[in-house]
Amino acid sequence: MAKIINVETNELREVVDGDTDDLIDKAEELGVAFGCTDGRCGSCRVEIVEGKKNLSDLTQNEKDVGLTDDEPYRLICQCKIEQGIVKIRV
């Protein structure tokens, strides 16, 4: 099981490896806001503090809202945690 940690609250949730729906549920428990879950609104944008290498590649929807590989931000609704730990700042 992968892990996601909110560095602001130090709360941790375990996430099924590669499961976006489980990640959305657990991230919401950690304080991430969702306006949609298809990558169009951008409300679930978080800063990846640590573990960026454990996430899936940027999706086209993330690129469409202006995210790039060079910055520490991702849309949680578009991510999969492939393994390990990902620390986020909401």
C-alpha positions, 0 to 999 in steps of 0.5 A: 500500500502507498501512503499519502501524508498532509505535511501541514497536519501530519495526517497519513492515509494508506492508498491502494497502489495505482488506484485513483478513486481510492486516492481521491477518497483519502486525499479528501479526508486529508483536506483536499477540496474537489470541485470535479474529478476529471481534471478541469476545475483545478480545485484539487491542485496540491504541492508535492513536497516529497515523492513526486517520483512515486506518482504517475506521469502528468495527464493531458488534463493537467497539461491543459490547466497549465501544469508542467513537469518542472513544478511541484504541483499536481491535480490529485484527481489525475494522479496515481501513486504507484508506490511508496510515500507522497507528501503533499501541502494542501 
